[in-house]
Amino acid sequence: MDDPTLYLEAHELQRNDAENFYQEFASKIQWRTDGLDTLIDVGSGPGDITADIIYPLMPVNFQRLVFSDIKPSMVKYCKQKYTHLEKSEFRVLNIETSDDLPSDLEGKFNHVTSNYCLQLVPNLGQAFRNIYKLLRPEGGDILINTAPYVAVFEGYTSLSKQDKWSAYLYGMEEYTSSLQNDDNPRQHMLDLLADVGFTDCFVETRERDYKYTWDAFKKNMRAISPYIHRIPVTKKDEFMNDYAEAMANLEWEYSLYNKSDRTIRMPYKQMVIYARKSPKQEILGNHSLN
C-alpha cells in the first residue's frame, strides 16, 4: 500500500463506504460551540476522503486539520495535492506506536476520525490508547469506520499454504486484525473502549459485501495488499492471479465468484465506532485488551 496513485484508482469500496458512513454518522460529532475545532484523521492514505468528505464538515473557523498516515509516500502525496487547504497539516504517524506521541499532537485534538485503517492494526489496544491521548484533556470524541472481518485475509491464508508463495507470506499476524476471528467483535470493542477510558460508547457492526468485476478485484487487491512489495516484479501478476483464484475458491455460505459475468463478491463486516473522552479523565483499566 505504498503507491498513492494505484490506491486511488482502485479504492471504490473504501470511497463509497466513506461517503455513506459520514452522511449517516457525521451528526454524532460534537463540534465546539465557538467552532475552533481541531481534528486529526488517522490513516488518511492518499487523502481524498479527508479532503473531499471530512474537510467540508469542519466549522468555517476551525483551527487545525491533520492528515496522518504510517506511510511516508502517502503523506508526501497528500502534502503535494492538498497543501492549498487552509489550516491543514500532513504528518507521518504510527497510531500503534509504543513510543511517546509527538508533543504537538498529544492532547491537541477535539476529534479523531479514521476510515478503514484500523483493521490493519493488530494491537488495537495500543492504537486506541494513542487515539485517546490525541484528544484534548478537556475532552473530545472519535468517529471511526473500520472492518473487524474482511475475507481478503482468508485468501492470503490459503495462498500461504502453497509452496511457491509461502516464503513471501510470513508474519501474517502483523497485517491481520485481531478481531478477524472474534465471535463477538462488537463486545470486544466495547470492552476495549471502556478499558482505555472512553465513555458514551456506540459500536455497531454490519454484514456487508462488495461486488467487483474480476479485473477490478485484482487491481483493488493489488493496491491494498500488504505483501505485494515482497513479491518479485516478474511474479506480481502471477501472485495476484493466484490470489484472486484463491478468493474465488473460498468455501462460503454462497459462491463468491460468478462465472457467467466474471464478478466476485468480497464479504466483510463494517464496524461503526463513536465514543467520547470525558474532561480530565485518566486512562482506566489494565490495558490487557489487544
N, C-alpha and C positions, 0 to 999 in steps of 0.2 A: 504493500500500500504506500509506496514511495512516490508514485507518479501522479501528480495532481490532475494533469490533463486526461490521462487514461481513466482515472476515477470519475471525473466529471462526465465523461462520455458514457459511463456505464452504471450510474447510481440512481436509476429511475425509481427503484423501490424506496430507497432512503429519502429521496426528494419528495415523492408522493406522500409517504407516511408522515414526513415532517410537516408538510403543508396541512394535512388533515389534523395532525396532532396539535399544532399551535392554534389552528382555527377552533378546535374543541376545548382546549385546556388553557390557553393563554390568559383567560379571565381569572384563573386562580392566582396569578402573580399579584402580590400586594405591593403596588407601587407606593413610593413615598408621597405624602401629601404636597411636598414642595417640588416634586418632580426631579430632584437632584440625585437620581438613581445611578448606581454603578452595577455592572453586570459582567460576569465572565462566562464565556461559553467553552466547555471542556470537550476537546476532540472536534475542533471546527473543521478539520480536513482542509479541502480547498477553499472553504469559506463562503460558498454560495448560500447555504442555509442561514448562516449567521448574518450575512449581508442582506439577503433578499427577504428573509422572514422575520428574524429576531430584531434586526436594526430598526425596521419600521414600527415595531411595537414600543420602542423606547419613548419615554416622555420627551417633549420638544427640547427641554432644557437639561437633559440628562448629563451626568458628569463624565462617565467613562464606560467604554465597551471594550472588552479584551477578547480577541480571537486567540485560542490556545490549542496546541496540538503537540504530541510527543515527537512528531516527525519534523525535522528542520526543513525538509523540502516543501511540506505543506505550508508551514509558517512563512517561508520565503515567498511562495506563490501568493498567499493571502496579502502579504505586505505589498507586493508589486501591483496586485489587481485592485485592492481596496484601500490603499493609503489615502485616497481622496475623502473617505468617510470621516467626518468630523468626530473628534474625541475617541477615535478608535486606536487600539494598540494590538500588537501581534507578538505572541510570546511562545517559546518552546516550553512545554510543561508536561512532566510525567506525573499524572494525578495519582499514581500508585507509589510514588517515591516514599522511602522511609527517612529521607533526609529532611532537614528543615525547609519549609516553603520559602520562596523569596520574600524578603521583608516588605516589598512594595505590593505583594499580592495577599499575604496572610492577613486576615481580618479587615480587608478593604472593600468587600462587596456586599451589596444588598441582595443580589440574586445570583444564582448559579444555574445555568442550563446545560443540557447535553443531549445530543441526538445520535443514537445508535453508535455509541463509543464504548460504553461500559461493559458490553457483552464480551469485549476483547481483553478485559482486565480480570485476571484470575483472583487476585486478592481484593475483593470488593470491600472488605472491612477497612483496609488501609486507604482505599480510594475514597470511601465516604468519610473517614476521619479527616482526610485532607480537604474534602469538599466542605465539611463543617468548619474547618479552620479558615477557609477562604471568606466565609461570611463574617460580617462585622460583629464585634462583641455585643452591640445593642440589638442584634438580631437580623434576620433576613429569611429568605426562602429559596427552595430549589424546585425546579421543574425539569424532569428528566424523562426521556424516551429511550428505552433500551429493549433488548431481546434476550430473555433468560434462556430460551432454547432456540437454536437455529439448526436446521437439518444439514446445512453445509458442513458442519463439523463431522457428521456421520460419514460423509463422503471421504473426508481425509482419513478417518479411522479405517475405512475399507481399503483405501489406497496404501495405507501404511503396512498392510499385510501382503502386498505384492513386492517381490524381491527387487524389482527394478526401481521402486520408489521408496522403499523402507529407509534407505540410507539418508534420504532428504527430509523425512517426516519425523524428526526427533524433537523432543521437548514439547510435545503437543499440548501438555498441560499449561504451558506458558501462554498459549493462544486460545484457550478454551474457557468459556465462562464457568465459574464454579457452580452456577445454577443449572448447567446444561442437563444434568441427570437428577436434578432435585424434584422430588414428587410434589412438593408444595412450595414453589419459588416465591409466591406472594407472602406466605407466612414467614419464610426465611428473611425476606427483605424487610418486613415489618419489624421482626425481631432485631435485625441488624441496625435499622434506623433508630430504634429505641435504645439499643445498646450504646450507640455513638452519642446520643443525646438529643436527637430531633424530636419535635412534638408535632401535633396536628397532622399525623402521617396519613397519606392516602396512597394506596397501591392497588392497581387494577391490572389484571392480565387478560389478554385476549388471544384466542387461537386465530392465526392468520395463515394465508399462503399467497404466493405471488406467481403469476403465470408469465413465463418467458418464452420467446422463441428460442430454438436450440442455439443459434449463433449468439443471440443476445445474452443468454445464460452464461456461455463460456466467456464472453467478453466481460460481463459483470464480475464473475468469479475470479477472473484473472486480475481485475482491477483491485479486488479486496483481499486476495489470497495472501496470508502471512508467510507462505512458503515459497512463492514464485521466485523470490530473489535467490533462493538456494539452487534452483534448477538451472543447469547449463543452457545457454541460449539456444543451442541446437535441439534441445529436448523440451523447450517450453510448450510448443504447440502440442506435442505428444502427451505431455503431462496434463494439459487442460482437456484434451480429448478423452483421456483415460478417466480423469476426474468426473467429467460430465457423464460418461458411461456408468461410473460407479454410483453416481447420484440417481441415474435413471433406473438402476437395478436394485435400489434400496427396497427392502421389504417394508411396506407401509400399509395403512388401512385402505388406501386407494393407490392406483398406479400413478406414479409421479410423471411418467413420460407418456405422451400421446403420439403414437406412431402416425396417425392419419394427418395431423397438421404439424408434426415435429415441434411440439411445445413441451415444456417441462414446468411442473409446479414445485415451488420451494416452500415447504411448511416452516413456520416459525411461530414463536409466541412473542407478542408485544407486551411490554410492561410499562405502565404509566406510573410515575412516582412524583408526588408532591409532598413536601414537608417543610417545617419551619424550625429555625433556631431561635429559641426564646432569649430575651435580653439577658446578657451577662450570665448565661447558664454554662456551667462547667461540663466538659465531656464526661459522660457517665459510663458505667459498666466496666467489664474486664477486657473488652475488645477481643473476645475469643472467636467471634464470627468472622469468616472469610468470604 
